[in-house]
């Protein structure tokens, strides 16, 4: 829906504009599981878009995770990347961390291995977990709201975020994305 809507609008303040898709919460990575079927149905709709998005941002809970077995977690990631998201070719794919993906030191290490190309420009200790990317007139900031070094869910490094936003004040489009909603919605207050 977001992509179709942006295609019909004029560019932002004279900027070229961009088409993008934000989605997440598939908790997949396990062949034959119910979540895999649901995720495949959503991906099928995205693949049908008339105009390909300029980028995709996955808002976390990529895989089921929740395991202390590193081999099992790595297998989930391989399946998610190679099978479930293998169709994404030539479109930048950005990622936000959260509890199913990075729920402790081991899973954070695996995340950094799996997504070795994520910039290491996050706050101290969170390189590769939080990051910012500049794409012309767009600043995209991916915040980690579940860093184990700060107690897990619900924390954002606001000083780092403020510094990034101030350092890119010239960006006409600024998107800050995390997994949890900024304001309570539908009874969800975390």
Number of C-alpha atoms within 10 A of each C-alpha: 8 10 19 15 9 15 16 8 9 11 12 12 9 8 13 10 18 16 16 18 17 15 13 16 17 21 20 26 27 21 14 9 10 11 18 18 15 13 19 15 11 12 16 12 9 16 13 9 12 10 12 16 18 15 17 18 18 22 22 23 21 26 26 19 24 15 13 12 11 14 11 14 22 19 13 20 25 16 17 20 17 12 12 20 16 10 13 15 8 9 13 12 15 18 25 25 26 26 23 21 23 28 20 18 12 14 23 20 15 18 20 17 13 14 15 11 9 20 14 17 17 22 19 10 13 19 14 26 28 29 23 21 14 12 10 11 16 18 21 20 22 26 29 31 24 25 26 18 10 13 10 16 17 16 15 17 17 11 10 16 20 11 11 17 19 11 10 15 12 12 16 15 17 16 12 12 21 22 22 19 12 11 8 10 9 5 6 9 10 11
